[in-house]
Every structure is written in structure tokens, then in C-alpha cells.
Amino acid sequence: MNIIEVRDLKKYFYKKSGLLYKLFGLGPQIIQAVSQVSFNIEKGNTMALVGESGCGKTTVARLVLKLIEKEAGQIYFKGKALDEMTEEEFRDYRENAAFIAQDFRSSLNPRKLVGEILAEPFRIHPGVIDKSKEEERIKEIVNLVGLNEEALLKFPHEFSGGQARRIGVARALMLNPEFIVCDEPTSGLDLSISAAIINLMRDLKKEFDLTYLWISHNLNVVRYISDFVGVMYLGRIIEIGETQDVFNNPSHPYSEALIESVPSFSRQKKKVQRKTLEGEVPSPIDPPPGCPFHPRCKYSQAKCKEVIPELKTRNSERLVACHFPL
């Protein structure tokens, strides 16, 4: 069963700046943040979105949670469109969809004790559990994420980065959600702490049968934790498939370049010089015609400069947006 379905999602931002706007008041400029994004996440799976900074990963995550409004497209939770939900149905979605923010420090209120922060979901969604059992639930989750109960009487600034991230995970679990959006959950942490957080998330997924949408720049993490991966470029998904299949045999030139750029410590690859993409990512204000990747693609042909490729099925279940897939 698909717990999340996204269909033809679009999101534009409007920037009131630039020379024409400043001199003549012309504008605003339209930033195409997300364009024609579609994917499914089956219950119990982890779907990762990867790509360079500014490709639209976090925007997709916020659209799925309806933290920002879309321009077009549709998002479904268990087959029901969010836009068509009754107030009660949408409240149920809010209870079952949690968020682990990338900026974990600013997501924790510095003026409140950790115990108060973890109790907030019960204030926003009263009646999820009996009020008499709230304290027991908080202590249970805090222990589950590897913190002791003394943490409940401290302020967020008293914790290390890894501990603060565990508090964010605890808050996300408080209402026993089915679906969690993890936006760069290991960013800013050193290697050992990142590994601990990743293993914690894997264990929690198995124990509670969770479904993740995982946003990350770190391809090694994505390869380890995700079941499926979607590669994004300039607001579009250009390849989707099973994670190991995509990493072992990428079909889109951008996926190939992205994966080849990952450092490797294996003996076989030590002598092979890593390939890097040439050129800069085009501006989302003025994207190139045709395939958005064609200015940087070494396989580019005339058709690529004129026609935008559709995301189509290639090689069984692999979806690729390329006129000449690898």
C-alpha cells in the first residue's frame, strides 16, 4: 500500500529583486523551485531524495507536509488527497506525519525545558492518549532514543549536537506517527554521531514499521538507509529506482556523475580519479530549454536542447527522464 503519493507537484517562489525590478519595478521574478515531481512511497519503505543544493529536495518535503502551499499537482495520504480531506481527516494526517528538521537547534524552543518541548504535540493534538499517560509516554520515548530522564529537566542549549538531534527524533515519535520526513537528519554532526543517529533511525523503523521520506546530500548515508532513491536536478526528478540498482547502474547522466563524485576508500577505486561535473547549475529563474541538464551533459544531443524529457519507465521499474538513457 502506498502511504504517500505525489503527482505532478509544482511550486514557484516569487523574488522581488533584480535590476529590472529595482530600476523599473518590473517583476517579480519567478523561481521554479519544483516542477512536475511525482513519486510513491510504500508503507514501511524509506524513499530518499538526493541532488545538489537548491534542487528542490527540502521544498518537496515541506509541500508533502503542507507546511507550504503548492501551485499545482496533488499529494495523497493512504489514497486520500490532502486537498479533499475533511478537517478531521486532515487532523489525522497531521498526527500521523512527523518532521525532523534540518536546523535542529532552531527547531527546539530555547526557553522551554526538554520535557515541555516533548509535551507540545499533546497540547496541539489533545486526546491522542490519556492525559494521565503523557508523562509515561515521554519517558518511554526519551529512553528509546538513548537519553535519560534527567534530560527532561534541561534546556536545549545544554546538549551536544547529537543529543539535540535525538530530542528532535523523540518529538517526532511522540504521537506514534506512521510517516516521518527526515530533512538532512545527520547534517552538521561528526561521523561517529551521524552513524549512531542513522542506526537509531533504522532500528526505530523496524520496531514501529515507520515510513521515511529522507532528504540528504550524503550519498553514502542514502545508500545505507534507503530502499528507493529519487535523483533531483533543478526542481525535477530525473531518475527513480531501487537504491542499490541506481547506485550500481545509473541510467541518467546526472545520476552517473553524482555517484562517481562520491569518495571511495576501496582499493579498486583508489587509482581511479574521481570525475566531477563541469559547469554550474542553471538558474531556476531562467532554466535552459529542453532537458535542464543538457548544458552540463557530456552525452547531450540536439533533441536534448529542445525537448524536455518525460519521466518514463526504463528497465522494468526504473523511471528515467532522459532521451538517451545510459
C-alpha positions as CSV (number, residue, x, y, z in Angstrom):
1,M,0.0,0.0,0.0
2,N,1.3,3.5,-0.9
3,I,1.3,5.6,2.2
4,I,2.3,8.7,0.2
5,E,1.7,9.5,-3.4
6,V,2.8,12.7,-5.1
7,R,1.5,13.6,-8.6
8,D,2.8,16.4,-10.9
9,L,3.8,18.7,-8.0
10,K,4.7,22.3,-8.8
11,K,6.0,25.1,-6.6
12,Y,7.1,28.6,-7.6
13,F,8.6,31.3,-5.5
14,Y,8.5,35.0,-6.4
15,K,11.6,37.1,-5.9
16,K,11.1,40.9,-5.8
17,S,14.6,41.8,-6.7
18,G,16.9,42.1,-9.7
19,L,18.0,45.1,-11.8
20,L,14.7,45.5,-13.7
21,Y,12.7,45.3,-10.5
22,K,14.9,47.9,-8.8
23,L,15.0,50.3,-11.7
24,F,11.6,50.0,-13.2
25,G,9.5,48.0,-10.8
26,L,9.2,45.1,-13.3
27,G,8.8,41.6,-11.9
28,P,8.6,39.8,-9.7
29,Q,11.0,37.1,-10.9
30,I,9.5,33.6,-10.8
31,I,11.7,30.9,-9.3
32,Q,10.7,27.4,-10.5
33,A,11.6,25.5,-7.3
34,V,9.7,22.3,-8.0
35,S,8.3,21.2,-11.4
36,Q,6.3,18.0,-12.3
37,V,7.5,16.0,-9.4
38,S,5.9,12.6,-9.0
39,F,6.7,9.6,-6.7
40,N,5.2,7.0,-4.4
41,I,6.3,5.7,-1.0
42,E,5.0,2.3,0.1
43,K,4.4,1.7,3.8
44,G,7.5,0.6,5.6
45,N,9.9,1.9,3.0
46,T,12.4,4.7,3.0
47,M,12.4,6.9,0.0
48,A,15.4,9.3,-0.4
49,L,15.7,12.4,-2.4
50,V,19.2,13.5,-3.4
51,G,20.8,16.2,-5.5
52,E,22.8,19.3,-5.4
53,S,21.9,22.2,-3.1
54,G,18.9,24.2,-4.4
55,C,17.5,21.3,-6.5
56,G,14.2,21.4,-4.6
57,K,14.5,18.5,-2.1
58,T,13.5,20.4,1.0
59,T,10.8,22.2,-0.9
60,V,9.2,18.9,-1.8
61,A,9.4,17.7,1.8
62,R,7.7,20.9,3.0
63,L,5.0,20.5,0.3
64,V,4.3,16.9,1.3
65,L,3.7,18.0,4.9
66,K,1.7,21.0,3.7
67,L,3.9,23.4,5.5
68,I,3.9,25.5,2.3
69,E,1.2,25.6,-0.4
70,K,1.7,24.1,-3.9
71,E,1.0,25.8,-7.2
72,A,-0.3,22.6,-8.8
73,G,-0.4,18.8,-8.5
74,Q,-1.7,16.6,-5.8
75,I,-0.5,14.8,-2.6
76,Y,-2.2,11.7,-1.3
77,F,-2.0,10.1,2.1
78,K,-3.3,6.5,2.1
79,G,-5.1,7.2,-1.2
80,K,-6.8,10.3,0.0
81,A,-5.9,13.7,-1.5
82,L,-4.9,16.2,1.2
83,D,-6.9,19.0,-0.6
84,E,-10.1,16.8,-0.4
85,M,-9.7,15.8,3.3
86,T,-12.3,16.9,5.9
87,E,-11.0,18.8,8.9
88,E,-11.0,15.5,10.9
89,E,-9.2,13.6,8.2
90,F,-6.5,16.3,7.9
91,R,-6.0,16.3,11.6
92,D,-5.4,12.6,11.4
93,Y,-2.8,13.2,8.8
94,R,-1.1,15.8,11.0
95,E,-1.0,13.2,13.8
96,N,0.5,10.5,11.5
97,A,3.0,12.7,9.6
98,A,6.0,14.0,11.6
99,F,9.0,16.1,10.7
100,I,12.7,16.1,11.7
101,A,14.1,19.5,10.8
102,Q,17.5,20.1,9.3
103,D,18.2,23.0,11.6
104,F,17.6,21.0,14.7
105,R,18.9,23.8,17.1
106,S,16.4,26.4,16.0
107,S,13.6,23.8,15.9
108,L,13.8,23.5,19.7
109,N,12.4,26.4,21.8
110,P,15.4,27.6,23.8
111,R,13.1,29.0,26.5
112,K,11.5,25.7,27.3
113,L,12.7,22.6,29.1
114,V,13.0,19.5,27.0
115,G,10.1,17.9,28.9
116,E,7.9,20.8,27.9
117,I,9.1,20.6,24.3
118,L,8.2,16.9,24.1
119,A,4.8,17.5,25.6
120,E,3.9,20.1,23.0
121,P,2.5,17.5,20.5
122,F,-0.1,16.5,23.1
123,R,-1.2,20.1,23.5
124,I,-1.6,20.5,19.8
125,H,-3.3,17.2,19.4
126,P,-5.2,16.6,22.6
127,G,-6.9,13.2,23.1
128,V,-4.3,11.1,21.2
129,I,-3.5,9.4,24.6
130,D,-5.0,9.9,28.1
131,K,-3.5,12.9,29.8
132,S,-2.5,10.7,32.7
133,K,-0.3,8.6,30.4
134,E,1.5,11.6,28.8
135,E,4.4,11.6,31.2
136,E,4.9,7.9,30.9
137,R,4.9,8.2,27.1
138,I,7.5,11.0,27.2
139,K,9.9,9.0,29.5
140,E,9.4,5.9,27.3
141,I,10.4,7.7,24.1
142,V,13.3,9.6,25.7
143,N,14.8,6.3,26.9
144,L,14.1,4.8,23.5
145,V,16.2,7.4,21.7
146,G,19.1,6.9,24.1
147,L,18.6,9.8,26.5
148,N,18.0,9.6,30.3
149,E,15.1,11.1,32.1
150,E,17.3,13.8,33.6
151,A,17.3,15.4,30.1
152,L,13.7,16.4,30.6
153,L,14.7,19.0,33.2
154,K,17.3,20.6,31.0
155,F,17.2,23.3,28.3
156,P,18.2,22.6,24.6
157,H,21.5,24.5,24.8
158,E,22.8,22.1,27.4
159,F,23.0,19.3,24.9
160,S,25.6,18.3,22.3
161,G,24.6,18.3,18.6
162,G,23.9,14.5,18.6
163,Q,21.8,14.7,21.8
164,A,19.8,17.6,20.4
165,R,19.1,15.6,17.3
166,R,17.9,12.7,19.5
167,I,15.5,15.2,21.1
168,G,14.2,16.1,17.7
169,V,13.7,12.4,16.9
170,A,11.9,11.9,20.2
171,R,9.5,14.7,19.5
172,A,8.7,13.3,16.0
173,L,7.9,9.9,17.6
174,M,5.7,11.3,20.4
175,L,2.3,10.8,18.6
176,N,3.3,7.4,17.2
177,P,3.3,8.5,13.6
178,E,3.3,6.3,10.5
179,F,5.3,8.6,8.3
180,I,8.3,10.8,9.1
181,V,10.0,13.4,6.8
182,C,13.7,13.5,7.7
183,D,15.4,16.6,6.3
184,E,19.2,16.1,6.5
185,P,18.9,14.4,9.9
186,T,22.7,13.9,10.2
187,S,23.9,17.3,8.8
188,G,26.4,19.1,11.0
189,L,27.3,16.0,13.0
190,D,30.6,14.3,13.1
191,L,31.0,10.8,11.6
192,S,30.5,8.7,14.8
193,I,27.5,10.7,15.9
194,S,25.9,10.5,12.4
195,A,26.4,6.8,12.4
196,A,24.6,6.5,15.8
197,I,21.7,8.6,14.6
198,I,21.4,6.6,11.4
199,N,21.4,3.3,13.2
200,L,18.8,4.7,15.7
201,M,16.5,5.6,12.8
202,R,16.9,2.2,11.2
203,D,16.1,0.5,14.5
204,L,13.0,2.7,15.0
205,K,11.8,2.0,11.5
206,K,11.9,-1.8,12.2
207,E,10.3,-1.5,15.6
208,F,7.5,0.8,14.7
209,D,7.1,-0.1,11.0
210,L,7.8,3.5,10.0
211,T,7.9,5.1,6.6
212,Y,10.5,7.7,5.8
213,L,11.0,10.4,3.2
214,W,14.7,11.0,3.6
215,I,16.3,14.2,2.3
216,S,20.1,14.2,2.1
217,H,23.3,15.3,0.3
218,N,25.2,12.4,1.7
219,L,25.0,9.6,-0.9
220,N,26.8,7.1,1.4
221,V,24.1,7.6,4.0
222,V,21.3,7.3,1.4
223,R,22.8,4.1,0.0
224,Y,22.9,2.6,3.5
225,I,19.4,3.6,4.8
226,S,17.1,3.9,1.8
227,D,15.1,1.4,-0.2
228,F,14.4,3.7,-3.1
229,V,16.1,6.9,-4.3
230,G,14.9,9.8,-6.4
231,V,17.5,12.0,-8.0
232,M,16.6,15.6,-8.4
233,Y,18.0,18.3,-10.7
234,L,16.8,21.9,-11.0
235,G,13.4,21.1,-9.4
236,R,12.7,17.9,-11.3
237,I,13.1,14.2,-10.5
238,I,15.2,12.8,-13.3
239,E,15.6,9.2,-12.0
240,I,13.8,6.9,-9.5
241,G,14.6,3.3,-8.7
242,E,15.7,0.9,-6.0
243,T,18.7,2.4,-4.3
244,Q,21.2,-0.4,-4.9
245,D,20.1,-0.7,-8.5
246,V,20.5,3.1,-9.2
247,F,23.9,3.2,-7.4
248,N,25.2,0.2,-9.2
249,N,23.9,1.0,-12.7
250,P,22.7,4.7,-13.0
251,S,20.6,5.4,-16.1
252,H,20.7,9.2,-16.2
253,P,23.9,11.0,-16.9
254,Y,23.4,13.3,-13.9
255,S,22.9,10.3,-11.6
256,E,26.1,8.8,-13.0
257,A,28.1,12.0,-12.4
258,L,26.7,12.4,-8.9
259,I,27.5,8.8,-7.9
260,E,31.0,8.9,-9.5
261,S,31.8,12.1,-7.4
262,V,31.4,10.2,-4.1
263,P,34.8,9.5,-2.5
264,S,35.6,5.8,-2.2
265,F,38.2,4.1,0.1
266,S,38.1,0.7,-1.7
267,R,41.4,-0.5,-3.1
268,Q,40.0,-0.9,-6.6
269,K,38.9,2.7,-6.8
270,K,41.9,4.3,-5.2
271,K,43.8,4.6,-8.5
272,V,40.7,5.9,-10.4
273,Q,40.4,9.6,-10.4
274,R,37.0,10.8,-9.3
275,K,35.0,12.6,-12.0
276,T,33.4,15.9,-11.3
277,L,30.6,17.8,-13.1
278,E,31.7,20.7,-15.1
279,G,29.8,24.0,-15.3
280,E,27.3,25.5,-12.9
281,V,23.7,24.6,-12.1
282,P,21.5,26.8,-14.3
283,S,19.4,29.5,-12.6
284,P,15.9,28.3,-11.6
285,I,14.7,31.8,-12.6
286,D,15.8,31.2,-16.2
287,P,16.2,27.5,-16.8
288,P,17.6,26.3,-20.1
289,P,15.2,25.0,-22.8
290,G,14.8,21.3,-23.3
291,C,16.4,19.0,-20.8
292,P,17.6,21.1,-17.8
293,F,20.8,19.1,-17.6
294,H,21.9,19.4,-21.2
295,P,24.3,22.3,-20.7
296,R,26.5,20.1,-18.4
297,C,25.8,16.7,-20.0
298,K,28.6,15.0,-22.0
299,Y,26.1,12.9,-23.9
300,S,23.9,15.9,-25.0
301,Q,22.4,15.8,-28.5
302,A,20.3,18.2,-30.5
303,K,17.0,16.8,-29.2
304,C,18.1,17.4,-25.6
305,K,18.3,21.2,-26.2
306,E,14.8,21.4,-27.5
307,V,12.5,18.8,-25.8
308,I,12.0,18.3,-22.1
309,P,12.3,14.5,-21.4
310,E,9.4,12.8,-19.6
311,L,9.9,10.6,-16.6
312,K,9.3,7.2,-18.2
313,T,9.7,3.5,-17.2
314,R,13.0,2.1,-18.3
315,N,14.4,-1.4,-17.5
316,S,11.5,-2.8,-15.5
317,E,10.7,-0.5,-12.6
318,R,13.3,2.2,-13.2
319,L,11.9,5.7,-14.0
320,V,14.3,7.9,-16.0
321,A,13.8,11.4,-17.6
322,C,16.3,11.2,-20.4
323,H,16.1,11.0,-24.2
324,F,19.2,8.8,-24.3
325,P,19.5,6.8,-21.1
326,L,22.7,5.0,-20.3
